[in-house]
Amino acid sequence: MLLSLYANHRGEVLEHPDFYMLGRSGYHWMVPEKHEMMPLPKGASLVSIPGNIPAGLDHNDQVTGIEYDPLSPGQPISAVAALLPQGFTRTLLPACVSKDNAELPLLGYAAVGFKNGKIYVAAVQTDDHKKWHPVNYHTEGLPARINKMLKRFPENRIYRQLANCSLCYGCFTAQNIFYQRWEGGIPSMTKCNAECLGCISESHSEVVSAQERISFIPSAEEIAQVGMEHLKNARDAIISFGQGCEGEPSLNAKNLSAAVKDIRCETGQGTININTNAGYTEGIKQLCDAGLDSMRVTLFSCNEANYISYHRPQGYELSDVIDSIEYARDQGVYVSLNLLAFPGFTDREEEACALLDFIRKNRVNMIQFRNLNIDPDRLLRHVSAGGEALGMVNLLALLQEEMPEVNLASYSHTVKRGIS
């Protein structure tokens, strides 16, 4: 069994000799199975969980909240978790107890433990993570690259927005625009037609968003300029509409579709992708007709009641999302689900069956597992999470067995329109 980890008053991470590690799945605390844990991967970060103490299992198999440092009697401690890099899917949440009932920030905390001199995390690898390894970002040369691009395109507001996202928020897709490689984000819309519980760009229901949303609507010319520059010069180039600093990009379909047409008149290179809730079907149709290559649809649940509880759509329903996917697939657009994965919910039998049915009926090409960044207790106040959980590892195995033709991943890959 793994030992519990904690952070002392100096912020040092230590193992506790008297308590074994527990993880959390939905409402339940449990001892993790061996296949649910892996050595802490490079690029992961160990962090303390604000206002929380760890819960562990003592040598009499009693679950206990651990308040004090065994090495410094009377000194309070904090729970510890890992933040995973892209390419890894969380299998268990940390088992911890809030001291002040304050909500946690919008981060994807994963449970951690210690054994034989190594730190382990509740996760499995679901994609290659080389392109998204933190070592490739925030390099010494980034500010110079940003300044060079801003001088080349002084009138383009998107570059200024991406410079802020790169330096202030550390956004990787924003930085890739300046590094001229891989997936580059192009924000384009100020408003959204949903009020998702875990929205990172606009505060809803007293949850403070992680960043500010873009404050202007770019023109078709601005969008096309950034898109052409990236697709013509970047390695393994993808441009993606629908970034963390914006609302729903399909609401700006008029400008986006015009930009996509202009880009494709200039170059056939790379992949043009949209990250979307797909609720505005008419906008999705315009973009597909313009030449979109791929579409990633964010989805918390295929159960309509839970979908509505999390996404809180404004003026659309899950049936509209399905209509958008159907139209995109008919036009040869590669469709992925951006599945917001939460241990103890996503892996419930009811949710797994609904997901399998949704994918089969809608000819989805890929499932991208995205660790949902949200306070667990807040989420579980809004959605139904009863019933038996399969476990995240077992869910992945089930999907591979039942639908071997569907790719399981963590992020968007380069594709060309017309792939079935």
C-alpha positions as CSV (number, residue, x, y, z in Angstrom):
1,M,0.0,0.0,0.0
2,L,1.0,3.6,-0.6
3,L,1.7,6.0,2.2
4,S,-0.1,9.4,2.4
5,L,1.7,12.5,1.4
6,Y,1.3,15.9,3.0
7,A,2.8,19.4,2.9
8,N,4.2,20.8,6.1
9,H,4.1,24.5,7.2
10,R,7.2,25.2,5.0
11,G,5.6,23.7,1.9
12,E,7.8,20.6,1.9
13,V,6.1,17.5,0.6
14,L,6.6,14.5,3.0
15,E,5.2,11.0,3.4
16,H,3.3,10.2,6.6
17,P,4.6,7.0,8.3
18,D,1.3,6.2,10.1
19,F,-1.3,6.6,7.3
20,Y,-1.9,4.9,4.0
21,M,-3.1,6.8,0.9
22,L,-6.7,7.1,0.0
23,G,-8.2,8.3,-3.2
24,R,-11.7,9.7,-4.0
25,S,-14.2,8.5,-6.7
26,G,-17.4,10.6,-6.7
27,Y,-18.6,10.6,-3.1
28,H,-16.4,7.7,-1.9
29,W,-12.9,7.4,-0.5
30,M,-11.0,4.2,-1.3
31,V,-7.7,2.5,-1.3
32,P,-6.4,2.7,-5.0
33,E,-5.9,-0.4,-7.1
34,K,-2.4,-0.9,-8.5
35,H,-3.6,-0.4,-12.1
36,E,-5.0,3.0,-11.1
37,M,-1.6,4.4,-10.1
38,M,1.6,5.2,-12.0
39,P,4.9,6.9,-11.1
40,L,4.6,10.7,-11.2
41,P,5.3,11.6,-14.8
42,K,7.7,14.3,-15.9
43,G,5.9,17.6,-16.3
44,A,3.5,17.0,-13.5
45,S,3.4,19.4,-10.6
46,L,2.9,18.7,-6.9
47,V,0.7,21.3,-5.2
48,S,-0.9,21.7,-1.8
49,I,-4.7,21.9,-1.7
50,P,-5.7,25.2,-0.1
51,G,-7.8,24.8,3.1
52,N,-7.7,21.0,3.1
53,I,-6.1,18.3,5.2
54,P,-5.3,14.8,3.9
55,A,-7.5,11.8,4.8
56,G,-5.7,8.5,5.3
57,L,-6.1,5.0,6.4
58,D,-4.5,4.1,9.7
59,H,-3.0,0.7,10.7
60,N,-6.3,-0.3,12.2
61,D,-8.1,0.4,8.8
62,Q,-9.8,3.5,10.2
63,V,-10.2,6.5,7.9
64,T,-8.9,9.6,9.6
65,G,-8.4,13.3,8.8
66,I,-4.7,14.1,9.3
67,E,-4.3,17.5,10.9
68,Y,-0.7,17.7,12.3
69,D,2.9,17.1,11.2
70,P,4.3,14.0,12.9
71,L,7.8,15.5,12.7
72,S,6.7,18.8,14.2
73,P,4.0,18.2,16.8
74,G,1.3,20.9,16.7
75,Q,2.2,22.2,13.3
76,P,-0.7,22.0,10.8
77,I,-0.4,20.3,7.5
78,S,-2.1,20.5,4.1
79,A,-3.3,17.9,1.6
80,V,-1.1,17.4,-1.5
81,A,-2.2,16.6,-5.1
82,A,-0.7,16.5,-8.6
83,L,-1.6,18.6,-11.6
84,L,-1.1,16.4,-14.6
85,P,0.4,17.4,-18.0
86,Q,-1.5,16.8,-21.2
87,G,-1.6,13.2,-22.2
88,F,-2.5,11.8,-18.8
89,T,-6.0,11.0,-17.5
90,R,-6.8,11.2,-13.7
91,T,-8.2,8.0,-12.2
92,L,-8.9,9.2,-8.6
93,L,-9.3,12.6,-6.9
94,P,-7.5,13.3,-3.6
95,A,-9.1,12.2,-0.4
96,C,-9.1,15.3,1.8
97,V,-11.2,17.3,4.2
98,S,-11.9,21.0,3.9
99,K,-11.2,23.0,7.1
100,D,-13.2,26.1,6.1
101,N,-15.7,24.8,3.4
102,A,-14.2,27.2,0.9
103,E,-14.5,26.1,-2.8
104,L,-11.3,24.9,-4.5
105,P,-9.9,26.7,-7.5
106,L,-10.6,25.4,-11.0
107,L,-7.7,22.9,-11.1
108,G,-7.7,19.2,-11.9
109,Y,-6.3,17.7,-8.7
110,A,-5.2,14.1,-8.8
111,A,-4.5,11.8,-5.8
112,V,-0.9,11.0,-4.9
113,G,0.9,8.5,-2.7
114,F,4.4,7.3,-1.8
115,K,6.2,3.9,-1.9
116,N,9.8,2.7,-2.1
117,G,11.2,6.2,-2.5
118,K,8.8,7.1,-5.4
119,I,5.8,9.4,-5.7
120,Y,2.8,7.8,-7.5
121,V,-0.2,9.5,-9.0
122,A,-3.7,8.3,-9.7
123,A,-3.5,8.5,-13.5
124,V,-3.0,6.6,-16.7
125,Q,-1.4,7.8,-19.9
126,T,-3.9,8.3,-22.7
127,D,-1.8,10.1,-25.3
128,D,1.8,11.0,-26.1
129,H,2.8,14.1,-24.1
130,K,6.0,15.3,-25.8
131,K,4.4,18.3,-27.6
132,W,2.7,19.4,-24.3
133,H,5.5,18.8,-21.9
134,P,6.0,22.0,-19.9
135,V,9.7,22.0,-20.8
136,N,8.8,23.1,-24.3
137,Y,7.0,26.3,-23.0
138,H,8.0,29.5,-21.2
139,T,11.4,29.4,-22.7
140,E,13.9,32.3,-22.5
141,G,13.3,33.1,-26.1
142,L,9.5,33.4,-25.9
143,P,9.3,37.2,-25.2
144,A,11.6,37.9,-28.2
145,R,9.4,35.8,-30.4
146,I,6.3,37.6,-29.2
147,N,7.8,41.0,-29.8
148,K,8.9,40.0,-33.3
149,M,5.4,38.9,-34.2
150,L,3.8,42.0,-32.8
151,K,6.1,44.1,-34.8
152,R,5.3,42.2,-38.0
153,F,1.5,42.5,-37.4
154,P,1.0,45.7,-35.3
155,E,-2.6,46.2,-36.3
156,N,-3.8,42.6,-35.5
157,R,-5.5,42.5,-32.2
158,I,-5.4,38.7,-32.0
159,Y,-1.7,38.7,-31.7
160,R,-1.9,41.2,-28.8
161,Q,-4.5,39.0,-27.1
162,L,-2.3,35.9,-27.6
163,A,0.7,37.7,-26.2
164,N,-1.2,38.4,-23.0
165,C,-2.5,34.8,-22.8
166,S,1.1,33.5,-23.3
167,L,2.8,35.7,-20.7
168,C,0.0,36.2,-18.1
169,Y,-1.9,32.9,-18.2
170,G,0.8,30.6,-19.6
171,C,-1.5,29.3,-22.3
172,F,0.3,26.7,-24.4
173,T,-1.8,27.0,-27.6
174,A,-1.2,30.8,-27.5
175,Q,2.5,30.3,-27.1
176,N,2.5,27.8,-30.1
177,I,1.4,30.7,-32.3
178,F,4.7,32.5,-31.5
179,Y,6.8,29.3,-31.5
180,Q,5.2,28.5,-34.9
181,R,4.6,24.9,-34.2
182,W,1.8,22.4,-33.5
183,E,-1.7,23.5,-32.3
184,G,-2.1,27.3,-32.2
185,G,-5.2,28.9,-30.7
186,I,-7.1,31.7,-32.3
187,P,-9.7,33.3,-30.0
188,S,-12.6,34.9,-31.8
189,M,-15.7,35.4,-29.6
190,T,-16.7,37.4,-26.5
191,K,-20.0,35.7,-25.7
192,C,-21.1,32.1,-25.0
193,N,-24.4,30.3,-25.3
194,A,-23.7,28.2,-22.2
195,E,-22.9,28.9,-18.5
196,C,-20.8,25.8,-17.7
197,L,-20.1,25.1,-14.0
198,G,-16.4,24.9,-14.7
199,C,-16.0,27.8,-17.1
200,I,-12.5,29.2,-16.9
201,S,-13.2,32.5,-18.8
202,E,-16.3,33.8,-17.1
203,S,-17.4,33.6,-13.5
204,H,-20.7,31.8,-12.9
205,S,-22.4,31.0,-9.5
206,E,-19.7,32.6,-7.4
207,V,-16.9,30.6,-9.0
208,V,-14.0,32.8,-9.9
209,S,-12.8,32.2,-13.5
210,A,-9.1,31.6,-14.1
211,Q,-8.7,34.3,-16.7
212,E,-10.4,37.1,-18.5
213,R,-12.3,36.6,-21.7
214,I,-11.3,38.3,-24.9
215,S,-13.0,41.8,-25.0
216,F,-13.3,42.2,-28.8
217,I,-14.7,40.3,-31.8
218,P,-11.9,39.9,-34.4
219,S,-12.5,40.6,-38.0
220,A,-12.3,37.9,-40.7
221,E,-9.1,39.5,-42.0
222,E,-7.5,39.4,-38.6
223,I,-8.4,35.7,-38.1
224,A,-7.3,34.8,-41.6
225,Q,-3.9,36.6,-41.1
226,V,-3.1,34.6,-38.0
227,G,-4.4,31.3,-39.5
228,M,-2.4,31.6,-42.7
229,E,0.8,32.6,-40.9
230,H,0.6,29.5,-38.7
231,L,-0.6,26.9,-41.2
232,K,2.1,27.9,-43.8
233,N,5.0,28.0,-41.3
234,A,4.3,25.8,-38.3
235,R,5.3,22.2,-37.8
236,D,2.4,19.7,-37.6
237,A,0.2,22.8,-37.9
238,I,-3.3,23.1,-36.4
239,I,-5.3,26.2,-35.8
240,S,-8.1,26.0,-33.3
241,F,-11.0,28.3,-32.7
242,G,-12.5,28.0,-29.2
243,Q,-9.9,28.8,-26.6
244,G,-9.9,29.3,-22.9
245,C,-10.0,33.0,-23.2
246,E,-13.2,33.2,-25.2
247,G,-16.9,32.1,-25.4
248,E,-18.4,30.0,-28.1
249,P,-16.6,30.5,-31.4
250,S,-19.5,29.3,-33.7
251,L,-21.4,32.4,-32.6
252,N,-18.9,34.3,-34.7
253,A,-19.5,32.0,-37.7
254,K,-19.8,34.8,-40.2
255,N,-16.3,36.0,-39.6
256,L,-14.8,32.6,-39.0
257,S,-16.3,31.0,-42.1
258,A,-15.1,33.9,-44.2
259,A,-11.6,33.5,-42.7
260,V,-11.6,29.7,-43.3
261,K,-12.4,30.3,-47.0
262,D,-9.7,32.9,-47.3
263,I,-7.2,30.6,-45.6
264,R,-8.0,27.6,-47.8
265,C,-7.7,29.8,-50.9
266,E,-4.2,30.6,-49.8
267,T,-3.0,27.2,-48.5
268,G,-4.2,23.6,-48.1
269,Q,-1.6,22.9,-45.4
270,G,-2.4,21.9,-41.8
271,T,-5.7,21.3,-39.9
272,I,-8.4,23.8,-39.2
273,N,-10.2,22.9,-36.0
274,I,-12.9,24.3,-33.8
275,N,-13.4,23.6,-30.1
276,T,-17.1,24.1,-29.5
277,N,-20.2,23.1,-27.5
278,A,-21.8,22.6,-31.0
279,G,-25.1,24.0,-29.7
280,Y,-25.4,26.6,-32.5
281,T,-26.0,24.3,-35.4
282,E,-26.4,27.0,-38.1
283,G,-23.0,28.4,-37.2
284,I,-21.4,24.9,-37.3
285,K,-23.0,24.3,-40.7
286,Q,-21.4,27.5,-42.0
287,L,-18.0,26.5,-40.8
288,C,-18.3,23.0,-42.2
289,D,-19.3,24.4,-45.6
290,A,-16.4,26.8,-45.5
291,G,-13.8,24.0,-45.2
292,L,-13.4,23.0,-41.5
293,D,-11.3,19.9,-41.1
294,S,-12.0,18.9,-37.5
295,M,-14.4,19.6,-34.7
296,R,-14.0,18.9,-31.0
297,V,-17.2,19.0,-29.0
298,T,-17.0,19.6,-25.3
299,L,-19.3,17.2,-23.4
300,F,-19.7,16.5,-19.7
301,S,-22.5,13.9,-20.1
302,C,-24.5,12.1,-22.7
303,N,-27.4,11.9,-20.3
304,E,-29.5,15.0,-21.1
305,A,-30.4,15.9,-17.5
306,N,-26.7,15.8,-16.4
307,Y,-25.7,17.6,-19.6
308,I,-28.1,20.5,-18.8
309,S,-27.1,20.6,-15.2
310,Y,-23.4,21.0,-16.0
311,H,-23.4,23.0,-19.3
312,R,-26.6,25.1,-18.6
313,P,-27.2,25.8,-22.3
314,Q,-28.8,29.0,-23.3
315,G,-31.2,28.6,-26.2
316,Y,-30.1,25.1,-27.3
317,E,-30.5,21.5,-26.3
318,L,-28.4,18.3,-26.5
319,S,-30.4,17.4,-29.6
320,D,-28.9,20.5,-31.3
321,V,-25.4,19.2,-30.4
322,I,-26.3,15.9,-32.1
323,D,-27.6,17.7,-35.2
324,S,-24.3,19.6,-35.4
325,I,-22.2,16.4,-35.2
326,E,-24.4,14.7,-37.8
327,Y,-23.9,17.6,-40.2
328,A,-20.2,17.7,-39.6
329,R,-19.7,14.0,-40.2
330,D,-21.8,14.1,-43.3
331,Q,-19.4,16.8,-44.7
332,G,-16.4,14.7,-43.9
333,V,-15.3,16.6,-40.8
334,Y,-13.4,14.6,-38.2
335,V,-15.3,14.8,-34.9
336,S,-13.9,14.4,-31.4
337,L,-15.6,14.5,-28.1
338,N,-13.8,16.7,-25.5
339,L,-15.0,14.4,-22.6
340,L,-14.8,16.2,-19.3
341,A,-13.7,13.3,-17.2
342,F,-14.5,13.1,-13.5
343,P,-13.7,9.9,-11.5
344,G,-16.9,8.6,-9.9
345,F,-19.1,10.2,-12.5
346,T,-17.8,9.6,-16.0
347,D,-17.1,6.0,-15.2
348,R,-20.5,5.2,-13.7
349,E,-22.3,2.4,-15.5
350,E,-25.2,4.6,-16.6
351,E,-22.8,7.2,-18.0
352,A,-20.6,4.7,-19.7
353,C,-23.7,3.1,-21.5
354,A,-24.9,6.5,-22.6
355,L,-21.5,7.4,-23.9
356,L,-21.2,4.2,-25.9
357,D,-24.6,4.7,-27.4
358,F,-23.9,8.3,-28.2
359,I,-20.7,7.5,-30.0
360,R,-22.2,4.7,-32.0
361,K,-25.2,6.7,-33.2
362,N,-23.2,9.8,-34.0
363,R,-20.1,8.2,-35.7
364,V,-17.6,10.0,-33.4
365,N,-14.0,9.5,-34.5
366,M,-12.2,10.2,-31.3
367,I,-12.7,10.7,-27.5
368,Q,-10.3,13.1,-25.9
369,F,-10.2,12.7,-22.1
370,R,-10.0,16.0,-20.4
371,N,-9.5,16.1,-16.6
372,L,-12.4,18.3,-15.3
373,N,-11.1,21.2,-13.3
374,I,-13.7,21.9,-10.6
375,D,-14.4,21.6,-6.9
376,P,-15.7,18.0,-6.5
377,D,-18.3,18.9,-3.9
378,R,-19.6,21.8,-6.0
379,L,-20.0,19.5,-9.0
380,L,-21.7,16.8,-7.1
381,R,-24.3,19.2,-5.7
382,H,-25.5,19.8,-9.3
383,V,-25.4,16.4,-11.0
384,S,-26.6,12.9,-10.2
385,A,-23.6,10.7,-9.3
386,G,-25.2,7.7,-7.6
387,G,-24.8,4.1,-8.8
388,E,-21.9,1.8,-9.4
389,A,-18.6,3.2,-10.8
390,L,-16.5,1.0,-13.1
391,G,-13.3,2.9,-12.4
392,M,-11.6,5.1,-15.0
393,V,-9.1,2.4,-16.1
394,N,-12.0,-0.1,-16.7
395,L,-13.9,2.6,-18.6
396,L,-11.0,3.1,-21.0
397,A,-10.7,-0.7,-21.4
398,L,-14.4,-1.0,-22.1
399,L,-14.3,1.7,-24.8
400,Q,-11.3,0.1,-26.5
401,E,-13.0,-3.3,-26.5
402,E,-16.4,-2.1,-27.6
403,M,-15.3,0.5,-30.2
404,P,-11.7,-0.3,-31.4
405,E,-12.3,2.0,-34.4
406,V,-12.6,5.0,-32.1
407,N,-9.4,6.7,-31.1
408,L,-8.8,7.4,-27.4
409,A,-6.6,10.4,-26.8
410,S,-6.1,13.6,-24.7
411,Y,-5.8,16.4,-27.3
412,S,-6.4,17.2,-31.0
413,H,-4.2,15.6,-33.7
414,T,-3.5,16.8,-37.2
415,V,-6.2,15.4,-39.6
416,K,-7.5,16.2,-43.1
417,R,-11.1,16.6,-44.0
418,G,-12.7,13.5,-45.4
419,I,-11.3,10.9,-43.0
420,S,-14.1,8.5,-42.0
